Amino acid sequence: MIISKIETIRFGQFPDLIFVQVHTDTGLIGLGETWYGASAVEAGIHDHFGPLLIGRDPAEIERHWQTMFRLSDHAGYGGAEMRAISAIDVALWDIKGQALQMPIFEILGGGTRHRIKVYNTLGVYGDITDGYDVWTDPVGVAQRLLDQGITGMKMSPTDFIARESDGQVLFNDDLEWALRPLREIRDKLGMEIEVANDAHAKWNLPNALKIVREMEPLRPMWHEELISPLNEKAHVRLQAATTTPIAAAERLMTRYQHRRFIESAAARISMPDLTWTGGISEVKKIAILASAHQMPIAPHDCVGPVNMLACAHIAMATPNVMIMEYNRAMHLGWYRDFIEPDFVIEDGYLMAPTEPGLGTHLKKTVKERPDVTIRTSNERQEPWLMSPNRYTYPPPELQEEFINSTERRKAGSEAIYYD
Amino acid sequence: MKITQIETVRVSDPADVIWVRVHTDTSLIGLGETWYASKTVESAVHDHFAPLVVGRDPFAIERHWLNMFRLSDHAGYGGAELRAISAIDMALWDIKGQAAGVPVYELLGGAVRKKIRVYATGAPYLGAGELAKELIDDGIIAMKMGPTIPVATPTEGQYLAPKDLDHVLQPFRDVRDAVGDGIKIANDGHGKWALPVAIQIAKEMEPLDIMWQEDLMPLLNPDALRQLQDATSTPVCISERLLTRWQLREFIENGAAQIVMPDLIWTGGISETHRIAVMASVHQVPVAPHDATGPVNIFACAHICMNSPNAMLMEHVRPYLYGWYGDFVDPLPPIEHGWLHAPQNPGIGTRLRPEVFDRPDVQLRVSDESIMIDGMNDEGWEGGPVFPEKMWAEMEEIADFRAQGSRISERGFSGEGDDQ
């Protein structure tokens, strides 16, 4: 099987959402997705990574990941390129699963479970306005989730009060005001529902320390991004100041950045975003690394529908997955406009996908939307880092002379990593 | 698919090897292997782990690994139990690969390469230089020997006289005299020496350009080994005796070693070796899987090497490969002219020869579904490492869930492969 075409699909209405479809000569199509700055990702996929894959075997996922990562890391890995790699990686796993007629989690080692608990991040889309409602009717919001079997939620009570000083000054009064909804939930519902705090990296360290101390009696499930994850040592101080777990969050890219938080005890939960940090391949590796430190992962969502499916496969095959993020406003609001079948949330659990591969496809109507932008590549490009004509290499005659001078070099030159 | 039987196969010569065959209710049989104290492993496989595994779904490898590990770790993990887990894990991957119709490396994420260089372990005290020439002619670029091992015994590794050290360096000098830089040489110390002697050996060998110093000291203290690594420019290599990612972690994270050598059939099988390779990768440390055991191990390691970007070299012992391995497996490990190639057959890639079962010295033992009614199969024993009924119920649910298959299709799946 070879990869014949790479296609990206994005939309005017959702400028952050982008799907990638990897087509093969067998008719199998792999689906991937990422979120944020979709036009830059699109360029990354077509101008940088996609053409490397044309004509190559989609089964060699590990090799393709390495090549794409090295190509990107030549100028510092991260950002839109990492998101492009993530989306392509998911699509390659989808192809492999379909080809082997197995859900991806079977390939990743097989089920450790067939469902994973979800928590609901309070969002706003269409008829669902959890994010607004929690300020006026917090107990009602929590109770409606409990009625659906969902026993955890995530909110961002301190985002608004950080605005005035850009997180540099925090008055007791302001914090007390911001924590009112959570206090009301604890007063009325006790610990019936878990509540995680996501602060979107708005605070400096002393204010973050104040918040974790103040919130301690409210027993949050975790604190996520009270401060930006630019410095794990600041997080070591934060984690040391509280019994509440600190979650090292979605903006850490690859196992190499997660390593710093995992090994230094800067966090007690890892929260990789699969569609940003390197795809299924990389999240699996982050989970392995976390497992050596007896830490769970809790995959990030609030990005797109394919991410939920991809994370479902990780969760089914990985013992140290704690819980999965879910955003019912996005799910019920727009995810189902794009994929079918939908993923299944039942009694507060995300169920194991059962179809081969990822377990979903783009709806046919998606490409007919008036706001769609579709771009395809079908011409192969050689990765310049592996080119025999690299600017750091000797001229061809000298290369040949070197290679042919010993049996060892001759034999080795037949095993070039990527050609 | 359901596991119906676990069968062990061992012989009197070599007495250390033991194979585990996991039978299913289909025609598929998975093959695993381990090495060392095979009778103890046999007991662990049948008396300890088989009741956890028989009657279950062979595809749930990650779940089985965890169940077996937890059962064993109730009284401190390691030893024969971990070797039993390693062999069973390998057999489960073999089943899954066969069921999917692909070599196991495809399931680990696919290939980064289609062949890897091997090195040859073992050299005589006299004639190491001649051997080096022979290896080079056969396309082999690296060798390993352990000449310091015998001189450690008289002093229990606490002291090494300079003239004895000079004596054991002779084979290395022979190789350098015979082939110069034509071959890389590793030194294996088998964990014999105290720290000051280990440093003395490593320093004295430096001018001979040693590829790595492996297990000069017992692998008991990462801080002590770190002192050795700080004292020498030669990479320190660890170690087939370190079990699971949790032990290796300490030595990798503190910089005690620059090369990781897991033994797949001791440390937890294909699953755990894959995890160790991932962990090593974040420290930019290579993996060079251990061998000098049985033939199936080389196949299992081949799958790891094809999939792991940070695989460096694969060990093998030529007298085993061209000697007794052929009496037991078919095909032999695909090693040719210094390269181990990607196994081509689905699954692990080899089978026990039928003659093995007719040998007069063969010892077979089988655990079948009759063991499921015993002991701790379903609930553990009170106060022991309980696997709650709930957990087994969940595994049953997983099986049911899978059996339903197109459950989601019924909810309106209309996607097709083409034209999207």
Chai-1 contact restraints between the chains, C-beta under 6 A:
chainA,res_idxA,chainB,res_idxB,connection_type,confidence,min_distance_angstrom,max_distance_angstrom,comment,restraint_id
A,G27,B,G417,contact,1.0,0.0,6.0,A-B,restraint_1
A,G27,B,D418,contact,1.0,0.0,6.0,A-B,restraint_2
A,L28,B,G417,contact,1.0,0.0,6.0,A-B,restraint_3
A,I29,B,Q420,contact,1.0,0.0,6.0,A-B,restraint_4
A,A59,B,E106,contact,1.0,0.0,6.0,A-B,restraint_5
A,A59,B,G110,contact,1.0,0.0,6.0,A-B,restraint_6
A,E60,B,G110,contact,1.0,0.0,6.0,A-B,restraint_7
A,E60,B,A111,contact,1.0,0.0,6.0,A-B,restraint_8
A,I61,B,G109,contact,1.0,0.0,6.0,A-B,restraint_9
A,I61,B,G110,contact,1.0,0.0,6.0,A-B,restraint_10
A,E62,B,G109,contact,1.0,0.0,6.0,A-B,restraint_11
A,E62,B,G110,contact,1.0,0.0,6.0,A-B,restraint_12
A,E62,B,V112,contact,1.0,0.0,6.0,A-B,restraint_13
A,E62,B,N307,contact,1.0,0.0,6.0,A-B,restraint_14
A,R63,B,V112,contact,1.0,0.0,6.0,A-B,restraint_15
A,Q66,B,P309,contact,1.0,0.0,6.0,A-B,restraint_16
A,L100,B,A100,contact,1.0,0.0,6.0,A-B,restraint_17
A,E106,B,F59,contact,1.0,0.0,6.0,A-B,restraint_18
A,I107,B,L107,contact,1.0,0.0,6.0,A-B,restraint_19
A,G109,B,I61,contact,1.0,0.0,6.0,A-B,restraint_20
A,G109,B,E62,contact,1.0,0.0,6.0,A-B,restraint_21
A,G110,B,F59,contact,1.0,0.0,6.0,A-B,restraint_22
A,G110,B,A60,contact,1.0,0.0,6.0,A-B,restraint_23
A,G110,B,I61,contact,1.0,0.0,6.0,A-B,restraint_24
A,G110,B,E62,contact,1.0,0.0,6.0,A-B,restraint_25
A,G111,B,A60,contact,1.0,0.0,6.0,A-B,restraint_26
A,G111,B,I398,contact,1.0,0.0,6.0,A-B,restraint_27
A,T112,B,E62,contact,1.0,0.0,6.0,A-B,restraint_28
A,T112,B,R63,contact,1.0,0.0,6.0,A-B,restraint_29
A,H114,B,E397,contact,1.0,0.0,6.0,A-B,restraint_30
A,H114,B,I398,contact,1.0,0.0,6.0,A-B,restraint_31
A,H114,B,F401,contact,1.0,0.0,6.0,A-B,restraint_32
A,R255,B,V282,contact,1.0,0.0,6.0,A-B,restraint_33
A,Y256,B,V282,contact,1.0,0.0,6.0,A-B,restraint_34
A,R259,B,V282,contact,1.0,0.0,6.0,A-B,restraint_35
A,S281,B,G109,contact,1.0,0.0,6.0,A-B,restraint_36
A,K285,B,V278,contact,1.0,0.0,6.0,A-B,restraint_37
A,I288,B,R275,contact,1.0,0.0,6.0,A-B,restraint_38
A,I288,B,V278,contact,1.0,0.0,6.0,A-B,restraint_39
A,L289,B,M279,contact,1.0,0.0,6.0,A-B,restraint_40
A,A292,B,R245,contact,1.0,0.0,6.0,A-B,restraint_41
A,A292,B,R249,contact,1.0,0.0,6.0,A-B,restraint_42
A,A292,B,M279,contact,1.0,0.0,6.0,A-B,restraint_43
A,A317,B,E62,contact,1.0,0.0,6.0,A-B,restraint_44
A,P319,B,L66,contact,1.0,0.0,6.0,A-B,restraint_45
A,P341,B,I408,contact,1.0,0.0,6.0,A-B,restraint_46
A,P341,B,R411,contact,1.0,0.0,6.0,A-B,restraint_47
A,P341,B,F413,contact,1.0,0.0,6.0,A-B,restraint_48
A,T354,B,R407,contact,1.0,0.0,6.0,A-B,restraint_49
A,T354,B,I408,contact,1.0,0.0,6.0,A-B,restraint_50
A,H361,B,G415,contact,1.0,0.0,6.0,A-B,restraint_51
A,L362,B,Q420,contact,1.0,0.0,6.0,A-B,restraint_52
A,R408,B,I141,contact,1.0,0.0,6.0,A-B,restraint_53
A,A411,B,G139,contact,1.0,0.0,6.0,A-B,restraint_54
A,A415,B,K115,contact,1.0,0.0,6.0,A-B,restraint_55
